[in-house]
Amino acid sequence: MSRTTASRPAAAPVAATPAAEPCTVEQAFAFCERMARDHYENFPVASRFVPEPLRKYVWAIYAFARSADDFADEPRHAGRRYEALADWEEKLEACFHREAEHPVFVALRETVERRDIPISPLRDMLAAFKMDLAITRYPTFESLRNYCSRAAHPVGRLVLYVFDYRDPNLHRFSDDLCTALHLTNFIQDVGRDHARGRIYLPMEDLGHFGVREEDIAAGRVTPEFRDLLRFEVARARSFYERGRPLADRLGRDLGFELNLIFHGGMAVLDRIEAVGYDVFSQRPQLTMADKVRMVTRSAAHRWRGEGKPPRSRG
C-alpha cells in the first residue's frame, strides 16, 4: 500500500481528541463508539447481540485499528503516514505502561487491563499497516496469507480475549474466519485499491487467468477478470467454512455475533456473484433485507445447535 509522497510535510495532529482537557474513561469509550457507528461496515461491530457490558471493549479495539488503517490509507494523511503510525505505536507502548491521554488509548488501556489482553496482537496490526506503506503487490497466495496473519488474525484474537476465550483451537478457527473477511474486502475493493496503487489479489492468480493490470485500472470486467474473481470468491468461501465451527464452539455471548459475521460475509460474496463480478461500478453493500436474512439464518443456526455443550474458554 505504498502511497506516501517523496517529500513529507511536518506531521499534523493525529486523530485529535474531542476536547482539549483529558477525558474520562466514559468519555473515551463514547468517543470510540462514535467512531464505530460513523464508519459504514458490511460486518457488525459489537452489535446489540453482544452483551452490553462488553461492547465498549470491542469499540476500543475497533477505534485503535480504524485509526491506524486510516493513517495508512486515507488521503488526508498523505505525506505523513509513517509519522502518524509511529506516533500511534508510541501511544500504544505508553498505554501498556499506564500512560494514556488520547481517548482511544484511554479506552484501550481500560480494555487491556480489564480483559487481560496482551500487546502482541496490537503490535502485529501496526506491523501490517506499515507493510501497507511498503508493499503494493503480493506474488503468491502464501505471501498474502502472511500479510493476513498480521492484519486479520489479531482482530479475531483480540475479540476472543475480550470475551475470555483463550483456547488455541478457537484462535485457529478465528484466524480462518478473519482471513475470509479480509479476502472478501480484497475482492470487493479491487478497483478502489488499484486506484491507491495496490493489488491484494495474488499476482500468480492474475497470471493464471490472463488478467492484465490495465484492465483493472480501466475497470473492465473481461471474461478473464470474471474467471479470476469466480476463483477468488470460491477461495474466500472455503475460508469461511474453515472458520465456521468457531461460532458453534462459543457461548451465547459471542456465538450469535459470529454467525452474523459469517452470513454477512457470505451475503457480500453472493452480491458480487449476482452482479457478474462487476466490483468496479459499485462497492457491494448489504441492504436491510440482507441484514434481516442474516439475523434469521443466524437464529436458525443457533437454535439447531442449542443442545450442544459449550466448549472450554481455555
C-alpha positions in Angstrom: 0.0 0.0 0.0 2.8 2.4 -0.6 1.1 5.7 -1.3 3.5 8.1 0.5 4.9 11.1 -1.3 8.6 11.8 -1.9 8.6 14.8 0.5 6.7 14.8 3.7 5.4 18.0 5.4 5.5 18.3 9.2 3.1 15.9 10.8 -0.3 17.4 11.8 -2.0 16.3 15.0 -3.1 12.7 14.9 -6.7 11.9 15.5 -7.5 14.9 17.6 -9.2 14.4 20.9 -12.8 15.6 21.3 -11.7 18.1 24.0 -8.6 19.9 25.0 -8.7 18.6 28.5 -8.0 15.0 29.4 -11.1 12.8 29.0 -12.7 10.4 31.5 -12.8 6.7 30.8 -16.5 7.0 30.0 -15.9 9.9 27.5 -13.1 7.8 25.9 -15.4 4.8 25.3 -18.1 7.2 23.9 -15.5 8.6 21.5 -14.7 5.0 20.3 -18.4 4.2 20.0 -18.9 7.2 17.7 -16.1 6.1 15.5 -17.6 2.6 15.2 -21.0 4.0 14.3 -19.8 6.7 12.0 -17.9 4.2 9.7 -20.0 2.0 7.4 -19.1 -1.6 7.7 -20.7 -4.6 5.9 -20.0 -6.6 9.1 -21.3 -5.9 12.5 -19.1 -4.2 15.1 -20.3 -5.0 18.6 -24.0 -5.2 17.7 -26.8 -5.4 20.2 -26.5 -9.1 20.2 -23.2 -8.7 22.1 -23.7 -8.3 25.9 -23.8 -4.6 26.7 -21.0 -4.6 29.3 -18.5 -5.9 26.8 -19.4 -3.8 23.7 -17.3 -0.9 24.8 -14.2 -3.0 24.8 -14.8 -4.1 21.2 -15.3 -0.4 20.3 -12.0 0.5 21.8 -10.2 -2.2 19.7 -12.1 -1.1 16.6 -11.2 2.6 17.1 -7.5 1.7 17.5 -7.5 -0.4 14.3 -9.7 2.0 12.3 -7.5 5.0 13.1 -4.3 3.1 12.2 -5.9 1.9 9.0 -6.9 5.5 8.1 -3.3 6.7 8.7 -2.1 4.1 6.1 -4.9 4.7 3.7 -6.9 7.9 3.7 -5.9 10.9 1.5 -5.9 13.3 4.4 -2.9 11.6 5.9 -0.8 11.6 2.7 2.7 12.7 3.2 2.8 11.9 6.9 1.7 8.3 7.1 4.9 7.0 8.6 4.9 9.7 11.2 1.2 9.0 12.1 1.8 5.3 12.5 5.0 5.9 14.5 3.1 8.2 16.8 0.3 5.6 17.2 2.9 3.0 18.1 4.4 5.2 20.7 1.0 5.8 22.2 0.4 2.0 22.2 3.6 1.3 24.1 2.8 4.1 26.6 -0.7 2.8 27.1 0.7 -0.5 28.4 2.8 1.4 30.9 -0.3 3.1 32.3 0.1 6.3 30.4 -2.7 7.5 28.1 -4.2 10.8 27.1 -5.8 10.3 23.7 -9.3 9.0 24.1 -8.7 5.9 22.0 -5.8 4.9 24.3 -7.6 5.8 27.5 -10.3 3.3 26.4 -7.8 0.8 25.2 -5.8 0.9 28.4 -9.0 0.2 30.3 -9.8 -2.6 27.9 -6.4 -4.4 28.2 -6.4 -4.1 31.9 -10.0 -5.3 32.5 -9.8 -8.1 29.9 -6.2 -9.1 30.4 -5.2 -8.5 26.7 -1.5 -8.9 25.6 0.2 -6.3 23.5 1.4 -8.6 20.8 -1.8 -8.7 18.6 -1.9 -4.9 18.7 1.7 -4.7 17.6 1.1 -7.1 14.8 -1.7 -4.9 13.5 0.6 -1.9 13.4 3.2 -4.1 11.6 0.6 -4.9 8.9 -0.2 -1.2 8.4 3.5 -0.5 8.0 3.6 -3.3 5.4 0.8 -1.4 3.6 3.2 1.6 3.1 5.9 -0.6 1.5 4.3 -3.5 -0.3 1.9 -2.9 -3.2 1.8 -6.4 -4.8 1.7 -10.0 -3.4 3.3 -12.5 -5.8 1.7 -15.6 -4.2 -1.3 -16.5 -2.1 1.1 -17.6 0.6 2.6 -14.1 0.7 -0.9 -12.7 1.0 -1.6 -15.1 3.9 1.5 -13.9 5.6 0.1 -10.4 5.5 -3.3 -11.6 6.8 -1.5 -13.2 9.7 -0.7 -9.6 10.9 -3.6 -7.7 9.5 -6.5 -10.1 10.0 -5.7 -12.7 12.7 -5.0 -10.2 15.5 -8.5 -8.7 15.2 -10.3 -12.0 15.9 -7.9 -13.0 18.7 -8.4 -9.6 20.4 -12.2 -10.0 20.3 -11.8 -13.5 21.7 -9.6 -12.2 24.5 -12.4 -9.6 25.3 -14.8 -12.5 25.9 -12.1 -14.6 27.7 -11.8 -17.3 25.0 -8.2 -18.3 25.1 -8.2 -21.8 23.8 -5.6 -22.0 20.9 -8.0 -24.2 19.0 -10.6 -21.5 19.0 -8.0 -19.0 17.8 -7.1 -21.3 14.9 -10.8 -21.2 13.6 -10.8 -17.4 14.3 -7.7 -17.0 12.1 -9.5 -18.6 9.1 -12.7 -16.6 9.6 -10.7 -13.4 9.7 -8.8 -14.4 6.6 -12.1 -14.9 4.9 -13.3 -11.4 5.8 -10.1 -9.9 4.5 -10.3 -11.8 1.3 -13.8 -10.6 0.9 -12.7 -7.0 1.3 -9.8 -7.5 -1.2 -12.3 -8.8 -3.8 -14.9 -6.1 -3.4 -12.3 -3.3 -3.3 -10.2 -4.3 -6.3 -10.9 -1.1 -8.2 -10.5 1.1 -5.1 -7.3 -0.5 -4.0 -5.8 -0.2 -7.5 -6.6 3.5 -7.6 -4.4 3.7 -4.5 -1.6 1.8 -6.1 -2.2 -1.6 -4.7 -3.4 -5.0 -5.7 -4.4 -7.5 -3.0 -5.2 -10.4 -5.3 -2.1 -12.7 -5.8 -0.2 -11.9 -8.9 0.1 -15.6 -9.6 -3.7 -15.7 -9.9 -3.8 -12.8 -12.3 -1.2 -14.5 -14.5 -3.0 -17.8 -14.4 -6.3 -16.4 -15.6 -4.7 -13.9 -18.0 -5.9 -10.7 -16.3 -3.9 -7.6 -17.1 -3.4 -4.7 -14.7 -4.5 -2.3 -17.5 -8.0 -3.9 -17.4 -8.2 -3.4 -13.6 -7.1 0.2 -14.0 -9.7 0.8 -16.6 -12.4 -1.1 -14.7 -13.1 -3.6 -17.5 -15.0 -6.7 -16.5 -13.5 -9.0 -19.1 -14.2 -12.8 -19.2 -10.7 -13.3 -17.8 -11.5 -11.0 -14.9 -14.7 -12.8 -14.2 -12.8 -16.1 -14.1 -10.4 -14.6 -11.7 -13.0 -13.3 -9.3 -15.0 -16.5 -9.5 -11.9 -18.3 -8.2 -11.2 -15.7 -5.5 -14.8 -15.8 -4.3 -14.6 -19.6 -4.1 -11.4 -19.4 -2.1 -12.9 -16.9 0.3 -16.0 -19.1 0.8 -13.6 -22.0 1.7 -12.1 -19.9 4.4 -15.5 -19.0 5.8 -16.3 -22.7 6.0 -12.9 -23.4 7.7 -13.7 -20.8 10.3 -17.4 -21.5 10.7 -17.0 -24.0 13.6 -15.9 -21.2 15.8 -19.4 -19.8 16.2 -20.7 -23.3 17.3 -17.9 -23.6 19.9 -18.7 -20.3 21.7 -21.4 -19.4 24.1 -24.3 -17.0 23.6 -22.2 -14.0 24.5 -20.3 -14.1 21.1 -21.6 -17.1 19.1 -24.6 -15.3 17.6 -22.5 -12.3 16.6 -20.0 -14.6 14.8 -22.9 -16.3 13.0 -24.0 -12.8 11.8 -20.4 -12.1 10.6 -20.3 -15.5 8.8 -23.6 -14.9 7.0 -22.8 -11.3 6.3 -19.6 -12.3 4.5 -21.3 -14.9 2.5 -24.0 -12.4 1.6 -21.4 -9.9 0.3 -19.9 -12.7 -1.9 -23.5 -13.5 -3.1 -23.9 -9.9 -4.2 -20.6 -9.9 -6.1 -21.7 -13.0 -8.0 -25.1 -11.5 -8.6 -23.7 -8.5 -10.5 -21.5 -10.7 -12.6 -18.3 -9.8 -10.6 -18.5 -6.2 -11.6 -16.9 -4.8 -8.5 -16.0 -1.6 -10.3 -19.4 0.0 -10.8 -20.4 -0.1 -7.1 -19.0 -1.5 -3.9 -21.3 -4.2 -2.6 -23.3 -3.1 0.4 -25.8 -5.2 2.4 -29.4 -3.9 2.4 -31.8 -4.0 5.3 -33.4 -7.1 3.8 -29.9 -8.8 3.7 -29.4 -8.0 7.3 -32.8 -9.4 8.3 -31.9 -12.6 6.5 -28.5 -12.7 8.3 -30.3 -12.5 11.7 -32.9 -15.1 10.7 -30.2 -17.5 9.4 -28.1 -16.9 12.5 -31.0 -17.5 14.8 -31.9 -20.7 13.0 -28.4 -22.0 13.1 -28.0 -21.2 16.8 -31.4 -22.8 17.6 -30.4 -26.1 15.8 -27.2 -26.2 17.9 -28.7 -25.3 21.3 -28.3 -28.7 22.7 -24.5 -28.7 22.3 -22.4 -28.2 25.5 -20.2 -25.0 25.3 -16.5 -25.6 24.7 -13.8 -24.5 27.1 -12.7 -20.9 27.0 -9.1 -22.1 27.6 
